[in-house]
Amino acid sequence: MAYKITDACLKCGSCAEQCPVEAISEGEDKYVIDPDVCVSCGSCADQCPADAIEEG
């Protein structure tokens, strides 16, 4: 199951830097994860300083 980024996102970009498949991009209000590209590895969630990433 793909991960998703909640509204707690700080837009710091650390998650995007960690994504091995480049599934994360900067959205209007927060970063977003493309569920069709996400491989559910959890690297982004481990890196997030705001704990804003959860399994979706």
PyMOL Python script that loads the backbone (N, CA, C, O; Angstrom):
from pymol import cmd

cmd.read_pdbstr("""\
ATOM      1  N   MET A   1       0.844  -1.180   0.000  1.00  0.00           N
ATOM      2  CA  MET A   1       0.000   0.000   0.000  1.00  0.00           C
ATOM      3  C   MET A   1       0.889   1.243   0.000  1.00  0.00           C
ATOM      4  O   MET A   1       1.835   1.336   0.782  1.00  0.00           O
ATOM      5  N   ALA A   2       0.588   2.175  -0.859  1.00  0.00           N
ATOM      6  CA  ALA A   2       1.389   3.395  -1.002  1.00  0.00           C
ATOM      7  C   ALA A   2       1.278   4.276   0.246  1.00  0.00           C
ATOM      8  O   ALA A   2       0.283   4.240   0.970  1.00  0.00           O
ATOM      9  N   TYR A   3       2.305   5.046   0.467  1.00  0.00           N
ATOM     10  CA  TYR A   3       2.314   6.004   1.570  1.00  0.00           C
ATOM     11  C   TYR A   3       1.625   7.287   1.124  1.00  0.00           C
ATOM     12  O   TYR A   3       1.486   7.545  -0.071  1.00  0.00           O
ATOM     13  N   LYS A   4       1.196   8.086   2.091  1.00  0.00           N
ATOM     14  CA  LYS A   4       0.612   9.391   1.779  1.00  0.00           C
ATOM     15  C   LYS A   4       1.147  10.412   2.773  1.00  0.00           C
ATOM     16  O   LYS A   4       1.567  10.066   3.877  1.00  0.00           O
ATOM     17  N   ILE A   5       1.125  11.664   2.366  1.00  0.00           N
ATOM     18  CA  ILE A   5       1.634  12.751   3.190  1.00  0.00           C
ATOM     19  C   ILE A   5       0.455  13.544   3.738  1.00  0.00           C
ATOM     20  O   ILE A   5      -0.415  13.979   2.983  1.00  0.00           O
ATOM     21  N   THR A   6       0.431  13.728   5.038  1.00  0.00           N
ATOM     22  CA  THR A   6      -0.680  14.421   5.693  1.00  0.00           C
ATOM     23  C   THR A   6      -0.458  15.935   5.679  1.00  0.00           C
ATOM     24  O   THR A   6       0.574  16.417   5.212  1.00  0.00           O
ATOM     25  N   ASP A   7      -1.433  16.667   6.193  1.00  0.00           N
ATOM     26  CA  ASP A   7      -1.355  18.122   6.263  1.00  0.00           C
ATOM     27  C   ASP A   7      -0.298  18.616   7.250  1.00  0.00           C
ATOM     28  O   ASP A   7      -0.032  19.816   7.317  1.00  0.00           O
ATOM     29  N   ALA A   8       0.301  17.716   8.010  1.00  0.00           N
ATOM     30  CA  ALA A   8       1.361  18.105   8.945  1.00  0.00           C
ATOM     31  C   ALA A   8       2.684  18.362   8.227  1.00  0.00           C
ATOM     32  O   ALA A   8       3.669  18.748   8.856  1.00  0.00           O
ATOM     33  N   CYS A   9       2.706  18.150   6.919  1.00  0.00           N
ATOM     34  CA  CYS A   9       3.926  18.333   6.112  1.00  0.00           C
ATOM     35  C   CYS A   9       4.471  19.751   6.265  1.00  0.00           C
ATOM     36  O   CYS A   9       3.730  20.731   6.188  1.00  0.00           O
ATOM     37  N   LEU A  10       5.790  19.837   6.485  1.00  0.00           N
ATOM     38  CA  LEU A  10       6.473  21.118   6.645  1.00  0.00           C
ATOM     39  C   LEU A  10       7.049  21.636   5.328  1.00  0.00           C
ATOM     40  O   LEU A  10       7.616  22.728   5.290  1.00  0.00           O
ATOM     41  N   LYS A  11       6.910  20.873   4.261  1.00  0.00           N
ATOM     42  CA  LYS A  11       7.475  21.191   2.941  1.00  0.00           C
ATOM     43  C   LYS A  11       8.985  21.370   2.996  1.00  0.00           C
ATOM     44  O   LYS A  11       9.530  22.259   2.342  1.00  0.00           O
ATOM     45  N   CYS A  12       9.660  20.534   3.768  1.00  0.00           N
ATOM     46  CA  CYS A  12      11.113  20.629   3.890  1.00  0.00           C
ATOM     47  C   CYS A  12      11.835  19.899   2.758  1.00  0.00           C
ATOM     48  O   CYS A  12      12.981  20.219   2.443  1.00  0.00           O
ATOM     49  N   GLY A  13      11.167  18.919   2.147  1.00  0.00           N
ATOM     50  CA  GLY A  13      11.746  18.201   1.021  1.00  0.00           C
ATOM     51  C   GLY A  13      12.620  17.015   1.373  1.00  0.00           C
ATOM     52  O   GLY A  13      13.140  16.349   0.478  1.00  0.00           O
ATOM     53  N   SER A  14      12.793  16.736   2.646  1.00  0.00           N
ATOM     54  CA  SER A  14      13.662  15.617   3.020  1.00  0.00           C
ATOM     55  C   SER A  14      13.108  14.279   2.531  1.00  0.00           C
ATOM     56  O   SER A  14      13.878  13.367   2.231  1.00  0.00           O
ATOM     57  N   CYS A  15      11.811  14.153   2.450  1.00  0.00           N
ATOM     58  CA  CYS A  15      11.195  12.910   1.970  1.00  0.00           C
ATOM     59  C   CYS A  15      11.516  12.671   0.496  1.00  0.00           C
ATOM     60  O   CYS A  15      11.852  11.555   0.099  1.00  0.00           O
ATOM     61  N   ALA A  16      11.410  13.714  -0.299  1.00  0.00           N
ATOM     62  CA  ALA A  16      11.664  13.593  -1.736  1.00  0.00           C
ATOM     63  C   ALA A  16      13.106  13.181  -2.007  1.00  0.00           C
ATOM     64  O   ALA A  16      13.374  12.414  -2.931  1.00  0.00           O
ATOM     65  N   GLU A  17      14.028  13.691  -1.203  1.00  0.00           N
ATOM     66  CA  GLU A  17      15.440  13.347  -1.363  1.00  0.00           C
ATOM     67  C   GLU A  17      15.691  11.869  -1.081  1.00  0.00           C
ATOM     68  O   GLU A  17      16.601  11.279  -1.662  1.00  0.00           O
ATOM     69  N   GLN A  18      14.898  11.262  -0.198  1.00  0.00           N
ATOM     70  CA  GLN A  18      15.092   9.869   0.204  1.00  0.00           C
ATOM     71  C   GLN A  18      14.391   8.860  -0.694  1.00  0.00           C
ATOM     72  O   GLN A  18      14.730   7.677  -0.666  1.00  0.00           O
ATOM     73  N   CYS A  19      13.427   9.297  -1.486  1.00  0.00           N
ATOM     74  CA  CYS A  19      12.623   8.357  -2.285  1.00  0.00           C
ATOM     75  C   CYS A  19      13.455   7.732  -3.406  1.00  0.00           C
ATOM     76  O   CYS A  19      13.943   8.447  -4.282  1.00  0.00           O
ATOM     77  N   PRO A  20      13.623   6.400  -3.388  1.00  0.00           N
ATOM     78  CA  PRO A  20      14.457   5.734  -4.393  1.00  0.00           C
ATOM     79  C   PRO A  20      13.812   5.660  -5.780  1.00  0.00           C
ATOM     80  O   PRO A  20      14.503   5.401  -6.766  1.00  0.00           O
ATOM     81  N   VAL A  21      12.502   5.882  -5.866  1.00  0.00           N
ATOM     82  CA  VAL A  21      11.815   5.796  -7.158  1.00  0.00           C
ATOM     83  C   VAL A  21      11.246   7.142  -7.613  1.00  0.00           C
ATOM     84  O   VAL A  21      10.493   7.206  -8.585  1.00  0.00           O
ATOM     85  N   GLU A  22      11.608   8.205  -6.913  1.00  0.00           N
ATOM     86  CA  GLU A  22      11.186   9.569  -7.255  1.00  0.00           C
ATOM     87  C   GLU A  22       9.664   9.700  -7.364  1.00  0.00           C
ATOM     88  O   GLU A  22       9.145  10.302  -8.304  1.00  0.00           O
ATOM     89  N   ALA A  23       8.962   9.122  -6.382  1.00  0.00           N
ATOM     90  CA  ALA A  23       7.497   9.175  -6.365  1.00  0.00           C
ATOM     91  C   ALA A  23       6.969  10.421  -5.671  1.00  0.00           C
ATOM     92  O   ALA A  23       5.760  10.652  -5.669  1.00  0.00           O
ATOM     93  N   ILE A  24       7.845  11.228  -5.082  1.00  0.00           N
ATOM     94  CA  ILE A  24       7.420  12.377  -4.291  1.00  0.00           C
ATOM     95  C   ILE A  24       7.758  13.672  -5.017  1.00  0.00           C
ATOM     96  O   ILE A  24       8.877  13.869  -5.490  1.00  0.00           O
ATOM     97  N   SER A  25       6.759  14.552  -5.091  1.00  0.00           N
ATOM     98  CA  SER A  25       6.973  15.852  -5.717  1.00  0.00           C
ATOM     99  C   SER A  25       6.331  16.941  -4.864  1.00  0.00           C
ATOM    100  O   SER A  25       5.478  16.672  -4.017  1.00  0.00           O
ATOM    101  N   GLU A  26       6.761  18.170  -5.107  1.00  0.00           N
ATOM    102  CA  GLU A  26       6.242  19.291  -4.335  1.00  0.00           C
ATOM    103  C   GLU A  26       4.873  19.682  -4.865  1.00  0.00           C
ATOM    104  O   GLU A  26       4.712  19.984  -6.048  1.00  0.00           O
ATOM    105  N   GLY A  27       3.889  19.673  -3.974  1.00  0.00           N
ATOM    106  CA  GLY A  27       2.546  20.102  -4.325  1.00  0.00           C
ATOM    107  C   GLY A  27       2.332  21.550  -3.933  1.00  0.00           C
ATOM    108  O   GLY A  27       3.272  22.241  -3.539  1.00  0.00           O
ATOM    109  N   GLU A  28       1.111  22.000  -4.039  1.00  0.00           N
ATOM    110  CA  GLU A  28       0.806  23.393  -3.730  1.00  0.00           C
ATOM    111  C   GLU A  28       0.975  23.704  -2.243  1.00  0.00           C
ATOM    112  O   GLU A  28       1.604  24.699  -1.883  1.00  0.00           O
ATOM    113  N   ASP A  29       0.413  22.851  -1.379  1.00  0.00           N
ATOM    114  CA  ASP A  29       0.450  23.091   0.065  1.00  0.00           C
ATOM    115  C   ASP A  29       1.388  22.158   0.822  1.00  0.00           C
ATOM    116  O   ASP A  29       1.786  22.447   1.951  1.00  0.00           O
ATOM    117  N   LYS A  30       1.738  21.035   0.192  1.00  0.00           N
ATOM    118  CA  LYS A  30       2.577  20.033   0.831  1.00  0.00           C
ATOM    119  C   LYS A  30       3.172  19.148  -0.257  1.00  0.00           C
ATOM    120  O   LYS A  30       2.775  19.238  -1.419  1.00  0.00           O
ATOM    121  N   TYR A  31       4.112  18.303   0.111  1.00  0.00           N
ATOM    122  CA  TYR A  31       4.642  17.334  -0.841  1.00  0.00           C
ATOM    123  C   TYR A  31       3.590  16.247  -1.050  1.00  0.00           C
ATOM    124  O   TYR A  31       2.780  15.987  -0.160  1.00  0.00           O
ATOM    125  N   VAL A  32       3.600  15.618  -2.214  1.00  0.00           N
ATOM    126  CA  VAL A  32       2.631  14.573  -2.534  1.00  0.00           C
ATOM    127  C   VAL A  32       3.369  13.334  -3.055  1.00  0.00           C
ATOM    128  O   VAL A  32       4.442  13.430  -3.651  1.00  0.00           O
ATOM    129  N   ILE A  33       2.768  12.191  -2.815  1.00  0.00           N
ATOM    130  CA  ILE A  33       3.328  10.918  -3.264  1.00  0.00           C
ATOM    131  C   ILE A  33       2.432  10.347  -4.347  1.00  0.00           C
ATOM    132  O   ILE A  33       1.221  10.229  -4.159  1.00  0.00           O
ATOM    133  N   ASP A  34       3.018   9.994  -5.473  1.00  0.00           N
ATOM    134  CA  ASP A  34       2.277   9.358  -6.564  1.00  0.00           C
ATOM    135  C   ASP A  34       2.082   7.892  -6.189  1.00  0.00           C
ATOM    136  O   ASP A  34       3.054   7.138  -6.152  1.00  0.00           O
ATOM    137  N   PRO A  35       0.849   7.473  -5.910  1.00  0.00           N
ATOM    138  CA  PRO A  35       0.620   6.096  -5.454  1.00  0.00           C
ATOM    139  C   PRO A  35       0.930   5.048  -6.518  1.00  0.00           C
ATOM    140  O   PRO A  35       1.154   3.883  -6.188  1.00  0.00           O
ATOM    141  N   ASP A  36       0.945   5.446  -7.789  1.00  0.00           N
ATOM    142  CA  ASP A  36       1.260   4.499  -8.856  1.00  0.00           C
ATOM    143  C   ASP A  36       2.759   4.237  -8.975  1.00  0.00           C
ATOM    144  O   ASP A  36       3.173   3.255  -9.591  1.00  0.00           O
ATOM    145  N   VAL A  37       3.566   5.108  -8.388  1.00  0.00           N
ATOM    146  CA  VAL A  37       5.021   4.968  -8.447  1.00  0.00           C
ATOM    147  C   VAL A  37       5.586   4.468  -7.121  1.00  0.00           C
ATOM    148  O   VAL A  37       6.599   3.769  -7.110  1.00  0.00           O
ATOM    149  N   CYS A  38       4.951   4.812  -6.008  1.00  0.00           N
ATOM    150  CA  CYS A  38       5.414   4.437  -4.670  1.00  0.00           C
ATOM    151  C   CYS A  38       5.542   2.918  -4.536  1.00  0.00           C
ATOM    152  O   CYS A  38       4.640   2.171  -4.917  1.00  0.00           O
ATOM    153  N   VAL A  39       6.679   2.476  -3.989  1.00  0.00           N
ATOM    154  CA  VAL A  39       6.922   1.046  -3.777  1.00  0.00           C
ATOM    155  C   VAL A  39       6.780   0.655  -2.301  1.00  0.00           C
ATOM    156  O   VAL A  39       7.152  -0.452  -1.911  1.00  0.00           O
ATOM    157  N   SER A  40       6.245   1.559  -1.490  1.00  0.00           N
ATOM    158  CA  SER A  40       5.970   1.307  -0.073  1.00  0.00           C
ATOM    159  C   SER A  40       7.204   0.871   0.722  1.00  0.00           C
ATOM    160  O   SER A  40       7.119  -0.005   1.583  1.00  0.00           O
ATOM    161  N   CYS A  41       8.337   1.485   0.428  1.00  0.00           N
ATOM    162  CA  CYS A  41       9.570   1.099   1.119  1.00  0.00           C
ATOM    163  C   CYS A  41       9.690   1.745   2.502  1.00  0.00           C
ATOM    164  O   CYS A  41      10.384   1.219   3.373  1.00  0.00           O
ATOM    165  N   GLY A  42       9.015   2.890   2.708  1.00  0.00           N
ATOM    166  CA  GLY A  42       9.047   3.547   4.006  1.00  0.00           C
ATOM    167  C   GLY A  42      10.208   4.497   4.227  1.00  0.00           C
ATOM    168  O   GLY A  42      10.315   5.087   5.302  1.00  0.00           O
ATOM    169  N   SER A  43      11.079   4.662   3.246  1.00  0.00           N
ATOM    170  CA  SER A  43      12.225   5.561   3.396  1.00  0.00           C
ATOM    171  C   SER A  43      11.788   6.987   3.700  1.00  0.00           C
ATOM    172  O   SER A  43      12.414   7.670   4.511  1.00  0.00           O
ATOM    173  N   CYS A  44      10.741   7.428   3.066  1.00  0.00           N
ATOM    174  CA  CYS A  44      10.255   8.792   3.266  1.00  0.00           C
ATOM    175  C   CYS A  44       9.735   8.986   4.691  1.00  0.00           C
ATOM    176  O   CYS A  44      10.027   9.995   5.333  1.00  0.00           O
ATOM    177  N   ALA A  45       8.969   8.022   5.175  1.00  0.00           N
ATOM    178  CA  ALA A  45       8.399   8.122   6.523  1.00  0.00           C
ATOM    179  C   ALA A  45       9.489   8.133   7.589  1.00  0.00           C
ATOM    180  O   ALA A  45       9.377   8.834   8.595  1.00  0.00           O
ATOM    181  N   ASP A  46      10.536   7.359   7.365  1.00  0.00           N
ATOM    182  CA  ASP A  46      11.654   7.318   8.307  1.00  0.00           C
ATOM    183  C   ASP A  46      12.381   8.648   8.372  1.00  0.00           C
ATOM    184  O   ASP A  46      12.923   9.006   9.417  1.00  0.00           O
ATOM    185  N   GLN A  47      12.402   9.384   7.274  1.00  0.00           N
ATOM    186  CA  GLN A  47      13.141  10.624   7.171  1.00  0.00           C
ATOM    187  C   GLN A  47      12.340  11.849   7.632  1.00  0.00           C
ATOM    188  O   GLN A  47      12.941  12.859   8.001  1.00  0.00           O
ATOM    189  N   CYS A  48      11.025  11.789   7.622  1.00  0.00           N
ATOM    190  CA  CYS A  48      10.170  12.952   7.879  1.00  0.00           C
ATOM    191  C   CYS A  48      10.292  13.462   9.315  1.00  0.00           C
ATOM    192  O   CYS A  48       9.998  12.725  10.256  1.00  0.00           O
ATOM    193  N   PRO A  49      10.727  14.733   9.497  1.00  0.00           N
ATOM    194  CA  PRO A  49      10.874  15.276  10.849  1.00  0.00           C
ATOM    195  C   PRO A  49       9.532  15.619  11.519  1.00  0.00           C
ATOM    196  O   PRO A  49       9.478  15.816  12.733  1.00  0.00           O
ATOM    197  N   ALA A  50       8.465  15.689  10.737  1.00  0.00           N
ATOM    198  CA  ALA A  50       7.148  16.044  11.286  1.00  0.00           C
ATOM    199  C   ALA A  50       6.235  14.831  11.436  1.00  0.00           C
ATOM    200  O   ALA A  50       5.073  14.978  11.813  1.00  0.00           O
ATOM    201  N   ASP A  51       6.741  13.648  11.147  1.00  0.00           N
ATOM    202  CA  ASP A  51       5.911  12.428  11.161  1.00  0.00           C
ATOM    203  C   ASP A  51       4.632  12.624  10.357  1.00  0.00           C
ATOM    204  O   ASP A  51       3.548  12.226  10.783  1.00  0.00           O
ATOM    205  N   ALA A  52       4.774  13.245   9.189  1.00  0.00           N
ATOM    206  CA  ALA A  52       3.623  13.580   8.346  1.00  0.00           C
ATOM    207  C   ALA A  52       3.344  12.546   7.270  1.00  0.00           C
ATOM    208  O   ALA A  52       2.473  12.757   6.426  1.00  0.00           O
ATOM    209  N   ILE A  53       4.062  11.438   7.283  1.00  0.00           N
ATOM    210  CA  ILE A  53       3.882  10.410   6.240  1.00  0.00           C
ATOM    211  C   ILE A  53       3.399   9.128   6.890  1.00  0.00           C
ATOM    212  O   ILE A  53       3.961   8.644   7.873  1.00  0.00           O
ATOM    213  N   GLU A  54       2.328   8.594   6.300  1.00  0.00           N
ATOM    214  CA  GLU A  54       1.736   7.364   6.840  1.00  0.00           C
ATOM    215  C   GLU A  54       1.331   6.444   5.707  1.00  0.00           C
ATOM    216  O   GLU A  54       1.171   6.873   4.565  1.00  0.00           O
ATOM    217  N   GLU A  55       1.169   5.178   6.036  1.00  0.00           N
ATOM    218  CA  GLU A  55       0.695   4.233   5.029  1.00  0.00           C
ATOM    219  C   GLU A  55      -0.739   4.570   4.684  1.00  0.00           C
ATOM    220  O   GLU A  55      -1.567   4.811   5.563  1.00  0.00           O
ATOM    221  N   GLY A  56      -1.021   4.585   3.398  1.00  0.00           N
ATOM    222  CA  GLY A  56      -2.353   4.996   2.951  1.00  0.00           C
ATOM    223  C   GLY A  56      -3.172   3.873   2.548  1.00  0.00           C
ATOM    224  O   GLY A  56      -4.321   4.059   2.147  1.00  0.00           O
TER     225      GLY A  56
END
""", "prot")
cmd.dss("prot")
cmd.show_as("cartoon", "prot")
cmd.util.cbc("prot")
cmd.orient("prot")
